[in-house]
Amino acid sequence: MKVVVIGGGPGGYVAAIRASQLGGDVTLVEKEYLGGTCLNVGCIPTKALLHSAEIYEEAVEGAKYGIFANDIKIDFTKVQERKKLVTKQLVSGVKGLLAANKVKVVFGEATFTGKDSIAIKTEKGTETIKADKFIVATGSIPAKPPIPGIESTKCIDSTGALELQEVPKTMIIVGGGVIGVEIATLYSTLGCKITIIEMLDEILPMMDGELTKSIRSKLAKKGVEINTGAKVMSFKDNGDNVDVTVQMSDGKTKVFSGDKALISIGRRTNTQTIGLDKAGIVNDRGRITVNNKMETNVPGIYAIGDCVGQIMLAHIASTQGEVAAENALGHCNVFDSKTNPSCVYTKPEFASVGLTEEEAKIKGIDYIVGKFPLAANGRAMIMGEDGMIKIIAGKEYKEILGAHILGPRATDLIQELALAIQMEATIDEVIATIHAHPTVAEAIKEAALSVDKRAIHIPNK
């Protein structure tokens, strides 16, 4: 069975490896770089820079831990160099994994010429490949709204924000989603004055509302100005700065000025050049239509990850890649997003899985809530951190429906609760599981106990 995967990001390379494991003769076509946006200009470089910022912040605040250091400063050039080394090593690892799994890699731009063939434009010319199965994994690119002045060189996207060679003094961030808030966390920690402009009523709209208000408060304490219900009207290059004209929530107009303006209003599917129409693939303005087996309307052609336009996350793409590869090789698997964790690398970290309270209310689900503040957790106190763990359970059977964590290493801790949702576990099963002490993880048990109003380390109300 000959399989061609178009796109070498976290969806594509995982699909290629899995297809090869199942006996496929696999060719991976990548237009730019292995690892895609995630490894090269997305998840990994962002977190590498954030880690450097976290170390810097801890050094600056070292005195409260009894650690005194003089002349603490940032060498942003070296910070960027380390980011590149991390990225290079991971990309090299992907290359090695593909080779070990006997996946042929072709660098070039792929375009469908029919239902069973693609043309690949490479440095050496154009070649045509036929295959039994295709998996489209072309990802997404930053969206750029048609706002006057947005073509200014001072208006940058997320890729540009990660490639800056010095920390700006001021930055206007248009969009209060995950990308905007993470970049705000990064550069505000390094001394940049950040202003966020968000058109919706709240930042991070997909996360738990109560904890979102808490992270908003923490960002404000770091000097981040957040304007919600605000709409950007125009950008204007003003010499050293860019002026951003904004219609505020009260209807009045205000002009913000910054060294840079980051446009982070979301991403759009990267499918414009791959010839969807020539293959007869149904799509909605570039978003490829698939079922839960990741099949398109064309037999033998699958699509995964951001190009599907559903949930644009690397771990979703990887999971869908495995599903598509298995189905392409004759197995039967379906994609289910109920255990998908959403992670925001703020300080502290913010992670969520399953239903929020807001979603439970909309669905008309009877639920109960347990909360445990991390100010009462020994490990978090040792780390100088706070936050909260919140569990949403069904009222009748107390099955875990959702979980939300604001605190240190929340993005790691959320996996226990994702597994609980996958296994349809109740709070009793989490409570019966022994959690090590002293850890932040033991607060998960306390939050589960709190659902039943029998937490040990906080008063039950």
N, C-alpha and C positions, 0 to 999 in steps of 0.2 A: 504493500500500500504506500503510494507516494503522497506525502503531505508537505504542503508549503505553508509556512507561517509568515505573514507580512507584518513586520514590526518586532524589534528586539528588546522591548521594555519589560517590566515585571510581569506582564501578561504573556507576551510573545515568547520570551525565552523559557518561561516555565512550561508553556504549552508545547514548545518544541522538545524540551527534555522529556516531558511525560509521554508525548507521542512516540519518541524514540524508544523509551522504556517498554512500550507496548508493542514494539516490533515495526514501527513505521520507518520508512525511508524519508528522512526529514531534511528539508532545506529551509533555512531561516533567511529572510531578506530584510535587511536593515538599511534605511536611508542615510542615517547619520552616525549614531553611536550605540553600541550595546549597552543595555541597562536603561535606555530611554530617558525620559524626563526625570523619573524618580532618582536614579543613581547619579545622573549628571548635572541636572539643573533644578532639582526638586527636593524630595524628601531628605535624601542623604546630605547634600551640601547644606541645606537649611539647618538640620540637626547638628552637623559638625560645627557650624558657626554659633549656634545656640549653646552648645556645650562649652565653647571657649568663653562666651559671654557669661555663662553660669560660673565658671572658674574665676573669672575676673571679679564678678560680684561677690563671691565668697571671700576672695582675697581682700577686697575693699572692706568687707564687713568682718574681717578676721578678728578684730579686737574683742568682739563680744564672745568669741570662743577662746579667748586667751592667746590668740596668735597675732603677733605684731609684725608688720612688714612696712618698710619704707619705700617711697618712690614707686608705688604700683602704677603701672601704665600699660597701655595697649600698643602692641606692634601689629597693626592690622594687616600689614603685608605678610607677616608670619602666620597670622590667623588664616588668611586666605591660602597660603602655601600648604598648611596642614589640611585644610578642607580638600584641596586638590589631591593630596597624597591619599587621603581616605577614599575619595572617589575613584582614583586611578586603581587602587588596590582591589576595590569591589568590582569594578568593570573588568579587571584582569581575571578575577575569580569567575565571573560569568563566562568569559571567553574560554577559560579552562574547563568549566562544567559542560559547555556545549561540545567542546572537543572530546571530552571523556565519554560523552553520550553519542558520539559519532554524528552530530548534527552538522551539516554543511552550511556555512555562513557565506552569504553573498551580500556585499555592500552595494546598494543602488536603490533607485526609486522604482517601485513596482506599480504597475497599472493593469487592471483586468482588460483583456482583449476578448474575453468570452467567459462562459461559465466554467470552463475547465483549463484556462490558460491565462498567463500574465506575461507582460513584457517588462523587462528589468533594464532600466537605463543606468549604465555604469560608466566609469572613466574610460573603459575600453570600447564602449559602444552599447548596443542594445541586443539583448538576448531574450528568447522566448522560452518559457518553461510551462509544461503541461503537468497536471497533477490530478490525483483522484479526489483529494480533499484540500480545502484551503481554510486557514484560520486567520481572520483579519484582526490585527492588534495594533492599529496605527495611532492609538492614543488621542491626545488633545493638545491644544495650544491656547495661550492666554487670549481671552476675549478682549476686544478693543471696541468700545461703544463709539458711535459717531458724534462725539462731543467736540465742538469747535476748539481748536488749539491743541488737540491731543497728540498731534504729530511732533510737538516740541521735543527736542533732544533731552529736555529735563523731565519729560514724562517717561517713566520706565515701567517695565513689567517685572514679574517675580524673578525672571532670569537676570535682568539687569540689576535688581536689588542684591542678588547674591554675588554679583561680579564687581561691585563697587570696590575701588582700591583705597578708599578712605571713608571714615565714618562721617556722614553729613552732619551739619549742625542742626538742620531742621528738615523734616520730611512730612509731606501731606500724604496720607494713605487713603485712597478711594476704595472703600469696600472693607467691611468689618467681618468677613468670613475667616476661615482658618488661616489662609495665606496672609491676609492683612494683619491679623492679630499676632501671628507668629513673628512676622517681620517687625511689627511694633515692639514686641517683647525683646527681640534681638537688639535693635538699634537704640531703643530707649535705655536698655541696660548699659550700652556703651557710650551713653551721654548725648544722644540725639534727641531733640525736642520733637515729639511725634504728635500729629493731629490726625485722627481717624474721622472720615466722613462716610456715614452709612445711611443708605436710603430707607432701610427698614426701621422698625421701631426699636430693635435691639441688635447688638452684635451677636455673632454665633447663633443664628436663629434655629439651627437644628439641634442645639444642645439643651439640657435641662435649664428652664428659666430661672429657677432659684439660684443655682450655682453660677449661671452666667452673670447674674447681678453681682455676685461675689467677686468673680474674676474681673468684672468691669471696675469694681471699687479698688481692687488691687492694682490694676493698670493706672487708674487715676492717681493713686498714691505715688506711683513712679513718675508722675508728671505727664502721662499720656492724656491728651484731651480727646474726648469721644463725643461726636455729634451724631445723633441718630435722627431718623426722620428728615434727613437732609439730602438734597439732590444737587449734584455738580452741574453747573450750567456751561462753564467754559474754562479753558486754560489759556494763560497768556505768558509767553516768555518775556521776562522783565529784566534782562541783563544777567545778573548773578542768580536771580531767583525765578521761580515760576509762580504766578498769581492764579489762584483757583477761586473762581466765583461760585458761591454756593447759595442755593435757596434753602434757608433754614426751616425748621419745623413750624415756626410761627409765621412763615410766609415772607419774612424779610430776607434781604440779600446781604451776604457777608463775603468779604474777600480774605482768603488765607494765603500766606506766602511761605514758600519753603525752597530749600536748595534743590530738592527733588520732589516729584509727585509720583507715587507708586500707584499704578492702575491694577487693582486686584479684585475685580468684580466677578471673577469666575473664569471658566475655561470653555472652549467650544471644541467639538469633535474635529479631528484631523483626517477628514475623509474626502476633501475636495478634489484631490488629484489621483485617486486610485481607481477611477472608472467604475463606480458602482452601477451606473446605468448600462454599461456595456455587458456587465454580468447579469443584469436584471435584478439587482439586489434592492429590495424595498427599504426606503429610509425616510425619515422625517427631517427635512432640512439638514441632512448630513448625519443624523443620528440613526445608526443601523438598527433595524427592527429584528429582534430575536425572541425566541421562546425560552423557557427555563432550562432547555438543553443547550442553549447558546447557538441554536440553528437559525440561520436566516431563512427566507422564503425559498432560496435556491438550494436544492438537495446537494449536500457535500460542501457547502460553504458555511462557515461558522464565524461569529464575531464576538469579541470579548473586550472588557476593559472600558476605557474612556470613550472609545469610538462608538460605543453603544449609547452613551449619553445618559446613563441611569445614575449609578453611584461612582463618582470619579475618585477612586482610592486605589493605591497600588495593591493592597492586599485583596481587594475585590477582583482586580484584574488577574492576579495570580490564581485565585480560587476558580474564577471562570475559565482560566486557561487550562487548568486540570480537567474541569468538566468537559470542555470542548474537545480536548485531546482524547479523552476516554471515549466520548461518543463517536468521534471521527474514526476511532479504531475498533468500533463494533460493540463497545460496552454501553451501559445505560446509566447515566448519572444526571442529576438535576441540580441547578443552582438555587440555593435558599439563603437569603441575606439576613435572616432573623438573628444570627449571632455576630453580625458585622459590628466591630467596635469603631467608634469615631474618636479620634485622638487629636488633641491640640497641645502643642508643646510650649505652653506658657510657663510662667513661674508663679505658683506651682502648676504642675501639669493638670490637664483636664481630659477626662475620658468618659465615654458613655457607651452603653450597649442596651438594646431592647427599647422598650417604650419609655418615653418621658411622661410626666404627669399630664402635660398638655395633650399628648397623643391619647393617653388612656381616657381622658375626659371626652375628647372628640369621638372616640370609638364607643363611648358609653359603657366602659368596663368598670365594674366595682373593684376598687383597689384599696390597699392600705400601704402606708409608708413607714419605713424605719430609717432613722438618721443617726449618725455618730460623728461628732465633731473631732477632728484630729488633734485639737488642742488637748484632748483627754488621752491621747495615745503617746506612750512613752517614747517610742522610736521617733515619731514625728517631732516631739518636743526636743529630743536630743539633736535632731537635724535643724532645729530652729524653724520648722515649717508648721503650717496649719492647713485647714481646709475641711472637707467633709466627705463622708461616704453615705450615699443615699440608695436605698433599695426599695423598689416598687413591687408589691406582691399581690396576687389575686386575693380578694377578700374571703372567698369560700374555702379554697384549697391551699392558699398561701404559696402557690407556685411563683417563682421569680419571673417577673415580666420585664423588668428593666433595672439597670443599675447605673449610677453616676458617681464619679469620683473626682474631687478636686483636691489634689495633694501631691506630695512627693512620689514620683514613679507611678503615677496613676495609670499611665499608658501600659505599664507592665502588669499592674494589679488587676486591671479590668478583665484579663483573660480567665481568671477563676470564675467570674460571674458570667462571662460569655459561655463557658463550658456548662455552667449550671442551667442556663437558658436552653442550650442544645439538648441537655439531658432531661429537661422539664423537671428540674429539681425544685424542691420546696425549701423554705427557709430552715426547716428542721434538719435537712440533710447538710446544709452549710453549717449550721450550729453544731451538728454531731461530728463535724470534721475538725480535728485538732489543729489549731493554728499556732505556729511557733511564736515564742516571746523572747525578746522584744522585737516585734516587726510591725510595720505599717499594716501588713496583711491581716493581723489579728483584729483590726478595726472592722474588717468585713464581717467577721463573726458577730461583733458587737452591733453592727448595723442590722444584721439579720435578727439578733435578739431584740433589738429595738422595735422591729415590726410587731412583735408580740408584747411590747412594753415590759421586757424583762432584761434589759441591758444591765450589765454588772457595773461598768465604770462610769456611768452617768446616771443622774436621777431620771426616772421614767415619769413622763407627764401624760 
